[in-house]
Amino acid sequence: LEDPSTDPKAKVAQMPALAAESASLKAFSTSLAAEVIEDLRKCCGGNGYLLSSGIAALALDDLWHVTAEGDFVVLLLSAAKYHV
């Protein structure tokens, strides 16, 4: 999309594919990160809840990304709609 020699109409035609790919990538990466953080906390047992472990802060910083800017299920459905 950054190539200045590309026709602007061709760039606009690529936008739906780019939106679908970015939606599916965001949904996959945020849900995977949430699962990994939860597994990490569980593996540490009770120490996973301690602020000194860093896992609690990681969870507070990253778990909201799963629902930010749209739930990951909605994002996957919009990507599937493009591909079907």
N, CA, C and O of each residue as an XYZ file, in Angstrom:
336
protein
N       0.799     -1.202      0.000
C       0.000      0.000      0.000
C       0.843      1.268      0.000
O       0.330      2.349     -0.287
N       2.112      1.151      0.314
C       2.975      2.328      0.400
C       3.600      2.719     -0.936
O       4.200      3.789     -1.037
N       3.476      1.885     -1.957
C       4.108      2.141     -3.250
C       3.416      3.312     -3.932
O       2.230      3.213     -4.249
N       4.130      4.437     -4.172
C       3.489      5.605     -4.784
C       3.101      5.384     -6.244
O       2.263      6.116     -6.773
N       3.688      4.399     -6.899
C       3.359      4.161     -8.301
C       2.074      3.351     -8.470
O       1.552      3.239     -9.579
N       1.566      2.789     -7.380
C       0.343      2.002     -7.441
C      -0.861      2.920     -7.590
O      -0.948      3.968     -6.950
N      -1.771      2.512     -8.433
C      -2.995      3.273     -8.665
C      -3.808      3.368     -7.373
O      -3.971      2.366     -6.677
N      -4.321      4.558     -7.042
C      -5.110      4.700     -5.809
C      -6.334      3.782     -5.767
O      -6.722      3.323     -4.693
N      -6.942      3.511     -6.920
C      -8.106      2.626     -6.944
C      -7.703      1.196     -6.590
O      -8.478      0.467     -5.971
N      -6.507      0.798     -6.977
C      -6.018     -0.531     -6.628
C      -5.755     -0.620     -5.126
O      -5.979     -1.659     -4.505
N      -5.276      0.485     -4.552
C      -5.053      0.505     -3.104
C      -6.373      0.370     -2.349
O      -6.460     -0.355     -1.358
N      -7.390      1.068     -2.823
C      -8.704      0.999     -2.178
C      -9.278     -0.414     -2.304
O      -9.943     -0.899     -1.389
N      -9.022     -1.069     -3.428
C      -9.524     -2.426     -3.631
C      -8.872     -3.414     -2.669
O      -9.461     -4.451     -2.364
N      -7.667     -3.114     -2.187
C      -6.965     -3.995     -1.256
C      -7.386     -3.789      0.197
O      -7.050     -4.605      1.054
N      -8.099     -2.735      0.481
C      -8.457     -2.401      1.857
C      -9.303     -3.475      2.555
O      -9.027     -3.771      3.717
N     -10.307     -4.068      1.921
C     -11.068     -5.107      2.631
C     -10.206     -6.306      3.043
O     -10.382     -6.858      4.129
N      -9.285     -6.699      2.180
C      -8.399     -7.817      2.528
C      -7.500     -7.440      3.697
O      -7.272     -8.249      4.597
N      -6.995     -6.227      3.683
C      -6.141     -5.765      4.777
C      -6.917     -5.699      6.085
O      -6.392     -6.070      7.135
N      -8.153     -5.232      6.034
C      -8.986     -5.162      7.242
C      -9.271     -6.556      7.787
O      -9.225     -6.769      8.999
N      -9.562     -7.499      6.911
C      -9.849     -8.873      7.353
C      -8.611     -9.517      7.958
O      -8.704    -10.193      8.982
N      -7.458     -9.316      7.341
C      -6.221     -9.902      7.870
C      -5.842     -9.293      9.209
O      -5.432    -10.009     10.122
N      -5.976     -7.986      9.333
C      -5.614     -7.355     10.609
C      -6.602     -7.737     11.715
O      -6.205     -7.884     12.871
N      -7.880     -7.897     11.374
C      -8.862     -8.315     12.375
C      -8.568     -9.724     12.869
O      -8.623     -9.990     14.070
N      -8.256    -10.627     11.943
C      -7.974    -11.996     12.368
C      -6.669    -12.089     13.145
O      -6.569    -12.876     14.086
N      -5.673    -11.303     12.768
C      -4.407    -11.304     13.498
C      -4.587    -10.760     14.908
O      -4.022    -11.308     15.854
N      -5.366     -9.688     15.066
C      -5.602     -9.124     16.393
C      -6.383    -10.102     17.263
O      -6.062    -10.281     18.438
N      -7.398    -10.731     16.698
C      -8.192    -11.685     17.467
C      -7.343    -12.868     17.912
O      -7.418    -13.292     19.065
N      -6.546    -13.393     17.010
C      -5.707    -14.548     17.347
C      -4.649    -14.192     18.387
O      -4.471    -14.911     19.371
N      -3.953    -13.089     18.166
C      -2.835    -12.752     19.055
C      -3.308    -12.363     20.452
O      -2.669    -12.732     21.437
N      -4.408    -11.629     20.562
C      -4.869    -11.234     21.894
C      -5.452    -12.405     22.665
O      -5.241    -12.513     23.873
N      -6.188    -13.293     21.982
C      -6.734    -14.446     22.705
C      -5.625    -15.421     23.102
O      -5.689    -16.026     24.173
N      -4.617    -15.576     22.253
C      -3.484    -16.438     22.598
C      -2.703    -15.860     23.775
O      -2.300    -16.597     24.676
N      -2.488    -14.552     23.770
C      -1.774    -13.920     24.880
C      -2.538    -14.075     26.189
O      -1.935    -14.318     27.234
N      -3.864    -13.937     26.138
C      -4.673    -14.100     27.350
C      -4.577    -15.529     27.875
O      -4.477    -15.737     29.085
N      -4.608    -16.510     26.983
C      -4.489    -17.905     27.415
C      -3.121    -18.191     28.031
O      -3.024    -18.889     29.040
N      -2.077    -17.655     27.427
C      -0.720    -17.892     27.922
C      -0.515    -17.234     29.289
O       0.097    -17.828     30.177
N      -1.018    -16.026     29.459
C      -0.888    -15.344     30.755
C      -1.632    -16.118     31.833
O      -1.138    -16.253     32.952
N      -2.818    -16.628     31.503
C      -3.583    -17.410     32.482
C      -2.869    -18.720     32.814
O      -2.838    -19.123     33.976
N      -2.298    -19.388     31.816
C      -1.537    -20.618     32.068
C      -0.318    -20.335     32.936
O       0.017    -21.120     33.823
N       0.337    -19.217     32.678
C       1.499    -18.829     33.470
C       1.115    -18.614     34.924
O       1.811    -19.066     35.834
N      -0.002    -17.918     35.139
C      -0.476    -17.674     36.501
C      -0.812    -18.983     37.204
O      -0.480    -19.164     38.376
N      -1.471    -19.898     36.490
C      -1.827    -21.184     37.081
C      -0.593    -22.014     37.420
O      -0.567    -22.693     38.447
N       0.420    -21.967     36.574
C       1.640    -22.739     36.829
C       2.379    -22.256     38.067
O       3.080    -23.028     38.722
N       2.220    -20.983     38.384
C       2.897    -20.430     39.553
C       2.099    -20.624     40.836
O       2.576    -20.293     41.922
N       0.899    -21.155     40.717
C       0.081    -21.381     41.902
C      -0.316    -20.082     42.566
O      -0.631    -19.101     41.892
N      -0.301    -20.073     43.874
C      -0.674    -18.878     44.625
C       0.274    -17.717     44.400
O      -0.120    -16.556     44.519
N       1.528    -18.025     44.072
C       2.490    -16.947     43.830
C       2.163    -16.154     42.571
O       2.631    -15.027     42.409
N       1.372    -16.729     41.691
C       0.986    -16.018     40.475
C       0.114    -14.811     40.742
O       0.031    -13.903     39.915
N      -0.543    -14.793     41.903
C      -1.392    -13.658     42.264
C      -0.614    -12.518     42.905
O      -1.117    -11.398     42.993
N       0.603    -12.790     43.350
C       1.386    -11.761     44.023
C       1.841    -10.696     43.029
O       2.239    -11.006     41.907
N       1.776     -9.444     43.457
C       2.247     -8.368     42.593
C       3.751     -8.453     42.361
O       4.247     -8.015     41.324
N       4.465     -9.007     43.313
C       5.918     -9.110     43.173
C       6.315    -10.117     42.087
O       7.442    -10.072     41.595
N       5.407    -11.024     41.706
C       5.737    -11.990     40.651
C       5.731    -11.337     39.276
O       6.378    -11.834     38.354
N       5.017    -10.245     39.127
C       4.934     -9.577     37.837
C       3.825    -10.116     36.949
O       3.464     -9.487     35.954
N       3.285    -11.268     37.297
C       2.240    -11.872     36.472
C       0.930    -11.105     36.624
O       0.200    -10.915     35.652
N       0.637    -10.670     37.837
C      -0.595     -9.912     38.058
C      -0.569     -8.608     37.269
O      -1.572     -8.218     36.670
N       0.569     -7.943     37.272
C       0.693     -6.698     36.513
C       0.587     -6.969     35.012
O      -0.014     -6.187     34.276
N       1.167     -8.069     34.570
C       1.081     -8.450     33.159
C      -0.366     -8.709     32.766
O      -0.811     -8.291     31.696
N      -1.094     -9.397     33.630
C      -2.501     -9.670     33.361
C      -3.306     -8.374     33.305
O      -4.141     -8.200     32.417
N      -3.062     -7.470     34.242
C      -3.789     -6.204     34.243
C      -3.465     -5.362     33.018
O      -4.328     -4.647     32.509
N      -2.238     -5.442     32.546
C      -1.829     -4.650     31.389
C      -2.327     -5.225     30.069
O      -2.612     -4.466     29.143
N      -2.437     -6.540     29.961
C      -2.681     -7.144     28.660
C      -4.030     -7.814     28.460
O      -4.463     -7.951     27.316
N      -4.713     -8.238     29.513
C      -5.948     -8.994     29.317
C      -7.090     -8.172     28.743
O      -8.004     -8.743     28.148
N      -7.074     -6.886     28.895
C      -8.149     -6.065     28.353
C      -8.084     -5.970     26.828
O      -9.064     -5.582     26.192
N      -6.943     -6.321     26.237
C      -6.805     -6.247     24.782
C      -7.735     -7.226     24.064
O      -8.055     -7.036     22.891
N      -8.163     -8.261     24.764
C      -9.039     -9.258     24.136
C     -10.364     -8.633     23.724
O     -10.931     -8.999     22.695
N     -10.859     -7.694     24.522
C     -12.146     -7.075     24.197
C     -12.022     -5.634     23.719
O     -13.030     -5.044     23.330
N     -10.852     -5.055     23.732
C     -10.688     -3.684     23.257
C     -10.912     -3.631     21.752
O     -10.469     -4.516     21.020
N     -11.584     -2.616     21.304
C     -11.872     -2.393     19.891
C     -12.662     -3.549     19.273
O     -12.532     -3.825     18.080
N     -13.454     -4.202     20.057
C     -14.283     -5.285     19.552
C     -13.868     -6.624     20.113
O     -12.681     -6.934     20.215
N     -14.845     -7.400     20.470
C     -14.582     -8.726     20.999
C     -13.917     -9.584     19.939
O     -14.197     -9.415     18.753
N     -13.048    -10.495     20.332
C     -12.306    -11.282     19.365
C     -13.215    -12.161     18.515
O     -12.865    -12.485     17.380
N     -14.372    -12.554     19.038
C     -15.312    -13.344     18.246
C     -15.878    -12.492     17.108
O     -16.024    -12.972     15.984
N     -16.193    -11.240     17.400
C     -16.706    -10.334     16.379
C     -15.640    -10.087     15.311
O     -15.945    -10.035     14.120
N     -14.402     -9.938     15.742
C     -13.323     -9.730     14.781
C     -13.138    -10.952     13.889
O     -12.938    -10.810     12.682
N     -13.201    -12.144     14.464
C     -13.076    -13.361     13.659
C     -14.259    -13.519     12.712
O     -14.090    -13.992     11.588
N     -15.444    -13.134     13.147
C     -16.608    -13.219     12.264
C     -16.500    -12.249     11.103
O     -16.903    -12.575      9.986
N     -15.963    -11.061     11.347
C     -15.797    -10.104     10.245
C     -14.730    -10.590      9.261
O     -14.855    -10.374      8.056
N     -13.703    -11.234      9.762
C     -12.681    -11.805      8.860
C     -13.263    -12.967      8.062
O     -12.983    -13.109      6.872
N     -14.079    -13.804      8.724
C     -14.697    -14.926      8.036
C     -15.677    -14.446      6.972
O     -15.798    -15.052      5.908
N     -16.364    -13.373      7.264
C     -17.314    -12.814      6.294
C     -16.597    -12.394      5.018
O     -17.125    -12.574      3.921
N     -15.418    -11.847      5.153
C     -14.648    -11.456      3.973
C     -14.206    -12.688      3.179
O     -14.284    -12.694      1.950
N     -13.749    -13.717      3.867
C     -13.208    -14.882      3.186
C     -14.283    -15.786      2.587
O     -14.004    -16.569      1.679
N     -15.502    -15.679      3.092
C     -16.585    -16.517      2.544
C     -17.261    -15.724      1.475
O     -18.210    -16.205      0.856
